Amino acid sequence: MEDTYQVIVVGAGFAGVAAAKKLGRKGVRVLLIDSNNYHQFQPLLYQLATSQIGVSAITRPLRSVFRRYETVRVLTASVATIDAAQRSVTTADGVTLRAEILVIAVGAVPNFFNTPGAGQHAFPLYSVTDATRLGTAITRLLDQADRNSEGLVDVVVVGGGPTGVETAGAMAENVKYMVRKYFSPELAARCRVHLVDMVPSVLNMFSTKSQRYATERLQKVGVQLHMGVGVTEVRTDGVALADGSFVPAQIVVWAGGLKAGDLISTSGLTQGKGGRVDVRPDLTAPDVDGVYVIGDAANITDSTGAKLPQLGSVAQQAGKWAAANILADLAGGSRTPFRYVDKGYMAMVGRGAAVAELGRKRIQLQGLFAFLSWLLVHLALLSGVQQKVRALFSWLNGYLLHSPAQVVVSGPTEKELSGLTLPEVRPAPPTEAGLEKE
Ligand SMILES: Cc1cc2nc3c(=O)[nH]c(=O)nc-3n(C[C@H](O)[C@H](O)[C@H](O)COP(=O)(O)OP(=O)(O)OC[C@H]3O[C@@H](n4cnc5c(N)ncnc54)[C@H](O)[C@@H]3O)c2cc1C
């Protein structure tokens, strides 16, 4: 592979895709590297895990996203190390690539806060793989409970932020409607969903009114709340809490926080809170030239110096802003400090129920209007027309008819996978002319 890229972008999430698109539109030669050959839409992962939506609604092949961008090359490869000072990256198969400007947009990984057993026994929810694994585990557990007329099905969700609330709400509604309809009311009566957080209320970043609404709504659909008490250990049979109690569970979902992945620590960049890079106001990394860090991998501040949350809207806007600054770099102009347009935040609680606090003035909506706004905003943000259509049909099906998008969520078992040899690219034999001889 030739070393001719002006910009290398590592990571094709909200931030990396936004940056690569803006640069590609201006004819900049970009290499976009991601370990997946698709872009995944994280805000709907919980719907994938709870059978409300299919994989093809929340993923889009990167080569399809960039099919009209002649100067953007997509490379599917896992980056093993980053050398920020050299503006180079080395892939897991040992290829080193350099560029004039490096953009690090590798997102985050779950933060288990050193909770014993969490890394081994809890299900994180940060990727399509995570969500598929969780959905498969839930479906298998329900099938097993259906064969055994006495077994209980307990799920604990750790973390009362938007991801935890959305997941617990969707699971409890599945019990109330889907399990009752597709399995039996008797099995539904044996299922419990628990939500645990060390802070006293769900949706800590929202107003008290929104918190109260979400709490009442979750309780109404049967979620058992354990607020103001931390998890001290995750075991195969449940979670131990700081007050000495124990909540039995076969499945523990971890929605308890994020940190930067190990890749950042290979880069030589100084790490701040959560292992993220404290970027300058113009989104460049300190102490090196020509390196930008954006999205969940960075601690980004607004114009007042306050740290912005790890949100898709922050990542997307930072991606576009970094691209504008890179265009200025390439043209010999000057960079400008990032200005975030705060559109507020929202969380789905269940069918016809959501909370939204919109804009800088935090206009509060609860209930049906918030629910409809949530659907519209997420539909608008989803990448790809086919994906939007699929999501819309799944929502109509699920919310109007209580019919899950995927009754069956199942990957191959380890037994089915073992002994399978996956095909590999045949290496071309070296020849002088570079052409293979007969
Ligand atoms: C379950 C969930 C729900 C959420 N809901 C919302 C919401 O409702 N609203 C909202 O605004 N935000 C939401 N967020 C947050 C939002 O999704 C993130 O802030 C956003 O995705 C961050 O974008 P990013 O581009 O920095 O990282 P990501 O979107 O995580 O993208 C990082 C990319 O880097 C790639 N990558 C990582 N390591 C490597 C490597 N070593 N080599 C190659 N590629 C690599 C990954 O494959 C990935 O494609 C949610 C997050 C989660 C997990």
The ligand as an SDF file (V2000), in Angstrom:
LIG
                    3D

 53 58  0  0  0  0  0  0  0  0999 V2000
  -25.6480    1.7990   23.9240 C   0  0  0  0  0  0  0  0  0  0  0  0
  -25.3480    3.2430   23.5980 C   0  0  0  0  0  0  0  0  0  0  0  0
  -26.3820    4.1550   23.4130 C   0  0  0  0  0  0  0  0  0  0  0  0
  -26.1090    5.4710   23.1030 C   0  0  0  0  0  0  0  0  0  0  0  0
  -27.1500    6.3490   22.8970 N   0  0  0  0  0  0  0  0  0  0  0  0
  -26.8880    7.6180   22.5140 C   0  0  0  0  0  0  0  0  0  0  0  0
  -27.9430    8.5170   22.2140 C   0  0  0  0  0  0  0  0  0  0  0  0
  -29.1240    8.1690   22.3070 O   0  0  0  0  0  0  0  0  0  0  0  0
  -27.6200    9.7700   21.8230 N   0  0  0  0  0  0  0  0  0  0  0  0
  -26.3170   10.1790   21.6910 C   0  0  0  0  0  0  0  0  0  0  0  0
  -26.0730   11.3290   21.2960 O   0  0  0  0  0  0  0  0  0  0  0  0
  -25.3100    9.3600   21.9830 N   0  0  0  0  0  0  0  0  0  0  0  0
  -25.5550    8.0900   22.3840 C   0  0  0  0  0  0  0  0  0  0  0  0
  -24.5310    7.2380   22.6710 N   0  0  0  0  0  0  0  0  0  0  0  0
  -23.1590    7.7370   22.5970 C   0  0  0  0  0  0  0  0  0  0  0  0
  -22.6640    7.7510   21.1630 C   0  0  0  0  0  0  0  0  0  0  0  0
  -23.0170    6.5690   20.5000 O   0  0  0  0  0  0  0  0  0  0  0  0
  -21.1600    7.9300   21.1900 C   0  0  0  0  0  0  0  0  0  0  0  0
  -20.8710    9.1290   21.8660 O   0  0  0  0  0  0  0  0  0  0  0  0
  -20.5990    8.0020   19.7760 C   0  0  0  0  0  0  0  0  0  0  0  0
  -20.8190    6.7920   19.0910 O   0  0  0  0  0  0  0  0  0  0  0  0
  -19.0980    8.2920   19.8030 C   0  0  0  0  0  0  0  0  0  0  0  0
  -18.6540    8.3540   18.4910 O   0  0  0  0  0  0  0  0  0  0  0  0
  -17.1470    8.0480   18.1520 P   0  0  0  0  0  0  0  0  0  0  0  0
  -17.0330    8.2320   16.6690 O   0  0  0  0  0  0  0  0  0  0  0  0
  -16.2410    8.7780   19.0320 O   0  0  0  0  0  0  0  0  0  0  0  0
  -16.9430    6.5130   18.5400 O   0  0  0  0  0  0  0  0  0  0  0  0
  -17.6630    5.2090   18.0310 P   0  0  0  0  0  0  0  0  0  0  0  0
  -18.9850    5.5060   17.4600 O   0  0  0  0  0  0  0  0  0  0  0  0
  -17.5620    4.2490   19.1420 O   0  0  0  0  0  0  0  0  0  0  0  0
  -16.7240    4.7320   16.8400 O   0  0  0  0  0  0  0  0  0  0  0  0
  -15.4240    4.2890   17.0610 C   0  0  0  0  0  0  0  0  0  0  0  0
  -15.0060    3.4360   15.8950 C   0  0  0  0  0  0  0  0  0  0  0  0
  -13.6210    3.1070   16.0490 O   0  0  0  0  0  0  0  0  0  0  0  0
  -13.4230    1.7670   15.6580 C   0  0  0  0  0  0  0  0  0  0  0  0
  -12.2490    1.2600   16.3480 N   0  0  0  0  0  0  0  0  0  0  0  0
  -12.0430    1.1810   17.6770 C   0  0  0  0  0  0  0  0  0  0  0  0
  -10.8460    0.6350   17.9360 N   0  0  0  0  0  0  0  0  0  0  0  0
  -10.2780    0.3640   16.7380 C   0  0  0  0  0  0  0  0  0  0  0  0
   -9.0430   -0.2150   16.3360 C   0  0  0  0  0  0  0  0  0  0  0  0
   -8.1290   -0.6280   17.2320 N   0  0  0  0  0  0  0  0  0  0  0  0
   -8.7780   -0.3410   15.0130 N   0  0  0  0  0  0  0  0  0  0  0  0
   -9.6810    0.0610   14.0760 C   0  0  0  0  0  0  0  0  0  0  0  0
  -10.8690    0.6150   14.4090 N   0  0  0  0  0  0  0  0  0  0  0  0
  -11.1650    0.7670   15.7150 C   0  0  0  0  0  0  0  0  0  0  0  0
  -14.7050    1.0660   16.1060 C   0  0  0  0  0  0  0  0  0  0  0  0
  -14.9070   -0.1370   15.3640 O   0  0  0  0  0  0  0  0  0  0  0  0
  -15.7620    2.1210   15.8130 C   0  0  0  0  0  0  0  0  0  0  0  0
  -16.3190    1.9630   14.5320 O   0  0  0  0  0  0  0  0  0  0  0  0
  -24.7730    5.9080   22.9910 C   0  0  0  0  0  0  0  0  0  0  0  0
  -23.7340    4.9950   23.1890 C   0  0  0  0  0  0  0  0  0  0  0  0
  -24.0140    3.6720   23.4870 C   0  0  0  0  0  0  0  0  0  0  0  0
  -22.8810    2.7030   23.6800 C   0  0  0  0  0  0  0  0  0  0  0  0
  1  2  1  0
  2  3  1  0
  2 52  2  0
  3  4  2  0
  4  5  1  0
  4 50  1  0
  5  6  2  0
  6  7  1  0
  6 13  1  0
  7  8  2  0
  7  9  1  0
  9 10  1  0
 10 11  2  0
 10 12  1  0
 12 13  2  0
 13 14  1  0
 14 15  1  0
 14 50  1  0
 15 16  1  0
 16 17  1  0
 16 18  1  0
 18 19  1  0
 18 20  1  0
 20 21  1  0
 20 22  1  0
 22 23  1  0
 23 24  1  0
 24 25  2  0
 24 26  1  0
 24 27  1  0
 27 28  1  0
 28 29  2  0
 28 30  1  0
 28 31  1  0
 31 32  1  0
 32 33  1  0
 33 34  1  0
 33 48  1  0
 34 35  1  0
 35 36  1  0
 35 46  1  0
 36 37  1  0
 36 45  1  0
 37 38  2  0
 38 39  1  0
 39 40  1  0
 39 45  2  0
 40 41  1  0
 40 42  2  0
 42 43  1  0
 43 44  2  0
 44 45  1  0
 46 47  1  0
 46 48  1  0
 48 49  1  0
 50 51  2  0
 51 52  1  0
 52 53  1  0
M  END
$$$$
